[in-house]
Amino acid sequence: MNTIDKIKQDIKTNIESIYSQKIDDFDLDIPPQEELGDYAFPCFDLAKKLSKNPVELAKELADKYQTGEFINNTKNVGPYLNIFVNNDFVKESINEIIKNKKFGQSKFGKNKKVLIEFSGPNTNKPQHIGHVRNDCLGQSLVNIYRATGYKTVAVNIINDRGIHIIKSMLAWQKFAKGETPESSGIKGDHLVGKYYVKFGQLLKEEENEYYSTKNINLADLENLERKKVEEEFLQQSPLMVEARKMLIAWENNDPEIRKLWKMMNDWVYVGYDKTYHDLGIEFDHLDFESENYLLGKNIIEEGLKNKVFFKKEDGSVWIDLSDEGLDEKLVLRSDGTSVYITQDLGTAHRRYKKFKFNSLIYVVANEQDYHFKVLFLILKKLGYTWAESLYHLSYGMFSLPGGKIKSREGKTADADELIVTMIAQAKEIMAKAEKKITTSEKENREIARIVGLGALKFFILGANPQKNIVFKPEESISFDGYTGTFIQYTHARISTILSKADKISKISKIKDFDFNKEEKKLTKFLLMFTNTIQKSAINQNPSLLTQYLFDLAKTYNNFYQQHSVLNADNKDTKQIRLSISKLTKQVLKDGLALLGIEAPDVM
C-alpha cells in the first residue's frame, strides 16, 4: 500500500468508525491554496448516503477525526475534509518513488486489450500536417495505455486503392518518362504526390475548357445545379474516363496495372517509413484497403436476413436510422459493390475475431463524426456486443496560418517540410540563447532535432484533442510558458545540477527532517504522476499529461529559485534535495517519453 492509499485508508477507517458506513474508493482533491491543506476529501457522496448536509458532515468528520501515522490534523473547508500531512508522509513518499523502478506505470488495464487505429494515409501523396496531429495523438495514446497496463496494439489502415491512387499512377504513366525516386533524388511519397498534383492540374485545365466551350459560369448556379454540372463534366472528362478504365483494370487484376500500382506504392511506403521514423511512430499491425475493400458483404447478407437492412427496387441495400435521429444510409450499391461503410463493418468484425479486443479506438478527425456514429450504430443493431467498446477519438483540425490544405492543388504543408522547419527553428532559437555548456556541432544538431520535434509534439498534444489548432512554429519554441521546450530545459537544468553533485545517498536513514513547503509541494506533485497517466488514458486526452508535466516543471523551478541544492545548509538537506531533484528529472523524462518527446541532458 503506497502513501496515498494509506491516507485514503485512514479516511475510510474514520468514516466507518464514526458513521458505521463503508465507502468505495475515491480520488483526493488538491486544495486551491496550500494553507488550506495538502489533500481534500469531498463529502458530497457520503452526505447523500447519510442524508446529511455535506458542509455539516465535513465539520462533524473533522471534529471527530482520529489522525493516523501520516496525518497531522484535519479541518473542514466547506463541504471538504482537508488533510494536513506530516514530515513522515513526505519522506516515505520519496522513498516509495525511489524504490519503484517503474514509477508512473500501473496495472489499471491489466488483462485488457485495446486496439488503437491511427494515421490512415493515402498512398497518392506524402503525409501532410493533418497526419502529424493524428500520428502524435495516436502514438501518445498507445504509450499511455501501455503505461497503464493495457495490452495495446497500434494499428494503421493504409488507403492504397481507389480512384485517387489511380490518378497518380495514370499521370506517372503519361508524363514521368520512367522517373523514379533514385533517378530524381525525390523521396518516394513526394514523387508520387508530384504526379497526383499533375493529374489535378490537367483535370482543371479540361474543366475550364469544358465550361468555356459550353459557356457555363459555375458562380451563377445554385448548389444542386452546380453539383450536377460538375458531375456531368467528370463523366465525360477524357482523363477521368481513362482513370476509371485503369481502376477497372486494377480490380480485374490486370498484371501490368498491378505491377505499376505495387511499384509506386512501394515508393510511398519507403517514404512513409522515413516520416514515421522521424516522428517516432511505430505500428504493430497494418491493414490495407486493397485487402479489405471486399469485406463486409457477408455481413450485409446476414443483416438482410435479420431485417436490419432493406433492399430498394434498384437492388441497393440500405439501413434506416431515422429513429436514432440520423437518416437512411447506403451500405451496398445496386451493382453489388461496396461503399466505405461496408468495408469498415467487415474490417471491425475481422479485427475482433483476430484480436478479441476489449476496446477499439479510432483516432480520426471530426470530419468523420457522422460516419462513426453510423458505423457503431449499425454494428450494435447487427447484435455484436463488442460494438459497445468502440470509440471515436474525434479531433479538431490542425492547420498553419495559411489555412486549409488542398493536396490535389499542390497547396500542402507536408509532414517532412514541417519537421525540417521545426528543427531549423530550434537551431535559430538556440543560437540566440545564452550557452553555459560547450557542445559540439554534432551535439547541437541532435539537440536542435530533439527540441524542434519536442516543441511540435507538445503543441499538438498540449491542446484538448477536440480543439481546432493553428500552429505557428515560432511560438512553439520558448524557454518560458506552456511549451515542451520549457519542460525539456527544466530537465536539462536538473541534469546539470546532478552532474555536479557527489554520489546521492539513501535518505531512508535521515531522521526528524523538517521539510519546507516547496519540498513538500514538489513531492505531492510527483505522487500525482501515476494517477495523471491513468486519467489521460480514461479520457483519451494526452493534454492532461502535458499540463501535469508543465506544472511539475514550474513547481521545481520555484523550489530551485528559493532553495539551493548543491549549497544546502547541511548534508541531510543536500541529500534530500538531490533525491527530489533526481526524481523530478526522471518523472519529466518518463512523462515526455509517453508523449513521444525526448529529454536532452544538455540544452
N, C-alpha and C positions, 0 to 999 in steps of 0.2 A: 504494500500500500504506500503510495507516494504522499508527499506532504499535503498537497491539495486534497487528496482523498481523506487524509486524516482530519483535516479541517471540516470537510463535509460530514464525516462520520461523527465528529464531535457535535455538530449541529443536529444531526439525526438523533443521537443519543439523548440530547437535551429535550428535543421535541417529544420523543417517546416517553421520557421521564415526566415531563410537565403535563402533557396532554393525552398520554396513552395512545398516541397516534403515530403510525409508521408512514413514511413518505418515500416516494420514488426518488431516483437520482435526479440531480438538478445541477445547473450551472451557477457559479458565483459571479456576481457583477463586480466591477471595479468602480468605487465611488468617484464622482467627478472631481472632487478636491481631496488631496492627500490627508488633510486634517480631519476629514470625516471618517477615516478608517482605511484599512487595507483591502478588505473584501466586504461584499454586502450580499445578504440572503434576502431575496424578495419574498414577502409574506402573503402575496395575493392568493396563490393556490391553496395554501394551508388555511388561510382565513375563510376561504369559500367552503372547504371541507368541514371546518369547525363552526360555520355560520357566525363568524366574528368580523368586526371591522378590522381591516388589515393594519391600520395605524395603531389601534389599541392593542392588537395582538403583538405587533413588533415591540411595543413598550413593555408589555407584560413578559414577553420572552426575554428581553434584555434584563429586566429586574430579577428574574428567577434563574438566569443562566449560570451554570456551573462551568467555569473555564477549564479547558484541558491543557495538555502539555505545550501546545504551540500558541495558545491564545492568552494575551494579557488581559483584555477586557472587552466588553461589548456595550453598544448603546443603540438605541433606535433613532433613525433619521426618517421621519415619516413612516411609510409602510415597509421600511427595510430594517433588518437587523444587521448592524455594521460591526465588523470584526477587526480588532487590532491585534496583529501577530507580534510575537516576541523575537528576540535575537536567535533563539534556538531554531525557530522556523526558518529564518534566513540561512543560517549556517547549514542546517540539514538539507535545505533545498539545493544549495550549492553543491554539497557532497553528492546528493542524489543525481544531479545533472552530470557531474564529473564521472560517476560510476557507470552511467548509462551510455554505452558506446554508440547506441542508435537513438539518441535523444531526439525527439520530434516524431519518430516513427511510432506507429501503434498497430494494434490488431483489430481496429474498429471494423474493418471489412473482411475479416478472416473467413475463409470458406465461401467467399462470394466472388463471382467472376463478372467483370464489366468489360464490354467492348466499347471502344471509343473510335468512331469513324470521323476522320477529318482530312483536309486538303482537297481531294477530289478534283485534280486538274484535268483540263482538256489537252490532248496531245497535238494541238494545232498551233501552239504558241508557248512562249515562256510564261512562267508564273508571274502574276502581277502583284501589286501591293495588297490587294484584297486577299490573296492567298497567304501573304505574310501574316496577316492578323489571324486567319484561320489556322495556319500551321503553328503559330506560337500559342494560341489558345488550346489547340488540341494536344500539343506536346506537354504543356504545363499541366493539363488535366491528367494525362497519362502518368506523369511524375507524381502528382499529388495523390492520385488514387493508389498508386503503388506504395507510397509512404504510409498510407492508412491501412495497409494490409490486404487490399483487394488484389486478386489475380487479374491483371489488366492486359488487354490485348489492343494494341494500336493498329487500326485498320485504315487503309487507303483504298478508295474505289476510283480507278483511273478511267476516265471517259475517253476511250480510244477508238470509238467508231461513230459513224453518223455523217451527216452532210457537211458539218463544219470541218471534220477531218479530211473529207474528200476534197474540199476547196483548196487546202494546202497542197494535197497530192496532185491535183489537176494543174494548178499553177506551176508547180515544180516541173511536172512533166512537159509543160508547154514552153517554159521560159528559162529553166535552170541551166540547160546545156551541161548536165552532169555535175553540177556544183555539189560539193559535199562539205561537211564541217572541216575535214582535213585540208581540202583544196582551198577553201576560203578563209580558214582561220576563225570561222564564226562558230560559237557554241551551238550545239545541235538544236536545242529548243528554239534558239533565236533564229537560226537559219530556216527552220520550218515556219516559224512565225512570220518571217520576211515574206514567204510566198502566200501565207494567209492574207496578209495585208495587200499583196499584189492582186490577189483574186478580188478582194473588196474594192480596190481602186478600179479595176477593169469592169466590175459589175456596175459601179457608179457611173462610169462613162456610158455603158449600154443604157442605163436607166435614164440618164439625161438626154441621150439621143432619142430614146423611145418617147419620152414626154414631149420633147421638142417637135418631133415628127407628127405627133397626134395633137399638138397644140394644147397640152394639159398643164395646168398650173396647180400643183398639189395644195398650195396655200388657199386656193379658192374653194376647196372641197371640205365637206363635213367629215368627221372621223370615219364613219362607216363607209362612205363613198371613197375616201382616201385609201382605206384598207383594201377595198375591192379593186381599185385601180392598181395598187401596188402588187396585189396577188396576181392580177392579170399580166402585169409585166414579168413577174417571176416565172409564170407558167410558160411564157414564150421566149424568155431570155436564152439565147444560144449557149451562154456559159452555164446557166443553171440546168438546161436540158442535158448538156454534156456531163455535168456533175451528177445529175440523177442517174444517168446511164452508168456512170462509174460506180455509184453506190449499189445499183442493182447487180453489177458485175462482182462487186465485193461480196455481197450477200449470197451470190451464186458460186462463191469460191473460185473465181477466175484466177488462175495461178499467177499471171503477170501482175494483176492488180494487187493481189495478196502479197506478192513479193515486194512491190513498191511500198505498200502500207507498212509491212514489217520493217523495211529498211528505214523509213522516215520516223516511225515510232521508236525504233532503237536509238536513233539520233537524239530524239527528245528525252528518252529515259536516261541517257548518259548526262545530258544537260540538267535534268531534274535532280539526279544524284548529287551533282556538284552544288546545286542550290540548297538541297536538303542538308548536305554535309555542312555547308557554311552556316546554316541556321540551327544546326544541332538537332535535326528532326530524324526520327527513326520509326520504322513500322515493323510490326510482327506479322502482318497478313495483308496481302494485296488481292483486291478484287478487280476484275477488268470487265468493262461494259460489253466488250466483244464476246465474253464468255457468259454474260448474264442476261443479255438482251432478249433471249428467248424464254427465260424463266418466267414463271407466274401463270402461264396459260392453263396448266392443270389446276391451279388454284381457282381460276375463273370458272372452269368447267364444274368444279366441285361446288362453288358458290351459286352457280346457276341451278344445280340440282336442289340445293337447300334454299332457293329463292332469296338469297342475299342479293343477287344481281338479277337484272331482267334484260331481255333482248328486244331491240326495236325492229321495225319492219325491214330495215336495210341490213339486218344481221349484226349490227354493232351491239356491244354489251355495255350496260350502264348500271350504276347504283344510285338510288335516290336517298340523299342525305338531308332532305328539306326539313324533316322532323328535328334534326340536330342544328338547324339554323344555317345549313350550307345549301347546296343545290345538287342537281344531278351531275354525276361525274362519269365520263367515258373511261372504261377500263380495257376495252378491246375494240379495235376498228372493225368496220364491216367486212374488210378483206382478210380479217383474222390476224392482222399484225398488231404488235404490242404498242402501248404508249408507255411513258416513263413510269407511271404508277404500277403498271403490270409487272415490269421487271423489278421494281422496288419491293413489291409484295413477295415475289419469288426469292429475291436476294435475302430479305429479312428471314423468310422461312428457312432457307438453306443455312443461313448463319446460326439460327437457333439449333437446327439439327446437328451442326458441326461442333458448336462451342457450348451449348446448353448454358447460355449466359443468364445471370441474374438481372442484368440491366444492359441496355444498349443506348449509347448517347450519340446522336448525330450532331456534329458541330457544323452548322450550315447557316449562312446569312439569313437575315429576317425576310428577304425577298421570297423565301420558300416557306413561310409560315403556313400558308393555306395548304400547300402540298403535304406537309407533315401532319397537319390536322386530319386531312382526308386519309392519308396512309394509315395512321394509327387507328382511326375510327373503323376503317374497313377491316383491318386485322382483328379488331375486337368483335366486330359483327360476324366474322368468319369463325369465331369461337376459340381463337388462340389465346389462352390465358396469359402467356408470356408477353402479349401485346401491352399489358398494363405496365410493363417495365421498360417501355420505350420512351426516350426523352429527346426533345429537340432543343439543343442549346442554340437559341436564336440570337445572333449577334448583329450589331449595327454596322453601318458602312465605315470603311476606313479609306480616307482619300487624302490627297495633297491639296494645298490651297487652289490649285488649278481646276479642281472639280472632278467629275466622274470619269471613269476610264472607258474608252471605246476601242477595244483591241483591233476590231476589223478595220478601223480607220487609221490605225497606227498611232492613236493618241493613248499611249500606255506608259505608265510608270512601272517598269517591271521590277521583280524582286532583286535581281542581280544588281541593277542600277542603284536601287535603294541601299543595298549592302555596301557598295563602293562609296556612295555618298556619305553614309554614316561613319565609315572608317576615316574618310578624308576629313569630315567634320571634327572627329575626335582628335586627329593629328593637329588640326589647326588650333583647337582649344588648348590642347596640352602644350603646344609650342609657346603659347602666351602665359601659361601658368608658371608660378614660381617653383623651381625644382630644388628639393632638398637632398635628393639622392641621385647620383650619377648613373645613367643607364646607357647601354649601347644602342646603336641604330636598330639592330635586330630586336632588342628588347622593346624599343619604342614602337616598332611596327606591331609587335604582338600585343602590347598594352593598348594601342590605338584600336586594334581589332576587337579586343575584349570590351573596351569602353564604348566603342561605337555600336556594336551589336547589343551590348547591355542596355544602352540608352534606348535603342529602338524597341527591344522586347519589353522593357519596363514601361515605356509609354503606352504600348499596346495593352499590356496586362494590368496596368495601373488603373484603367478605367473599367467601370462595370461593363460586362460584355454587351449589354443591351444598348449602350450608348453609341451614337454615331461620333466618330472622332476624325478631326482634321489634323494631320501630322505635319509639324514644322520642325525639320531636323535640327535647326539651330537652337530651338528652345528646349530640346530634349536632353541636351548635354549641359549640365550645370553642376557645379560643386555645391550649390545651395539649392534648397527646395525639394519638391517631391519628384526626385529623379533617381534612376538607377545609379548614375554617376556619384551622387551624394552617398549612397549606401556602399558602393564599391570603395569610395575614398575613405569612409569610416573603417572599413575592413582593412585597407592598406595602412591606415594610421595605427590601428591596433597591432598589425603585423610588425611595424617598425618599433613600437614600444616593446613588444615581446622579444624582438631580436636583440634588444639592448639589455635585457634582463638576464640575471643569473638563472640557474635552474629553479623552476617553480616547485615549491614543496607542498606536501599534502597539508590541508588546513584542518583535517579532522582532529588533530591533537591540540589545536588552538583553543584555549579555554576562555570563557567570560569575555568574548569580544562584543563591543557595543557598536553595532552597525549604524552608520548615519543614514539619513533619509534617502540620499541619492543611491547609495549601495543597496538599500532595501528595495527601492523602486525598480532599479535595474534587475535585481533578482526576480521580482514579481513579473516583470516583462518577459524574462527568459522562460519562466514557468508557463507562459501562455502559448508557447510555440506549438506544442502538440495539439492543443485544442483548436488553434487557428488553422492548422493544416486540415483537421477534421471538418471544420466549418467550411473551409474552401471547397472540400470535396462534396459535402452535403448540398451546398448552394451552387455547385458548379461555377464558382466565381473566384478566379485567382487574385482578383483585386483585394480580397480580404487579406491575403498573404502579403501582397505588396505594401498595403497600408501598415500592417504589423511590422514589417522589416524597416520601413521608414520611421515609424515611431520608436522602434528599438534603437536605431542609429541615432536619432535625436536624443533619446534618453541617455545613451552612452556619451555622446558629445557634451551634454550638460554635466554629467558626472565628471568627465575628464577636465572640463574647464574649471570646476570648483575644487577638485582634489587631485593632487599629484599621485601618480602611480609609482614611478621609479624613485622619487624622492619623498616617499611617505615618512611619517614621523617615527615609525618603528618597524621592526622586522615583520611582526604579525600583520600589521596594517598593509604593508607592502605585499605580503603573500596573498592576503585576501583580495586585494585589488588586482593583482596579476591573475589570480584564478578567475575572477569575474570577467576580466578583460579577455582572457583566453576563451571562456565560454561564449561571450558575446561574439567574438570573431568566428567561432565555429557555427553558431546559430545563423549569423549573417551569411556565411559561406553556404551552409546547407540549405537555407531558405532561398537564396538566389539560385542555387542549383536546381531546385524544384521548378523555378521559373525558366530554366534553360539559360541562366546567366552565370558567367564565370566571375570569380572574385580574385582580382590580382593582389599580390602581396606588396607590389610597388606601383605607385602612380605619380 
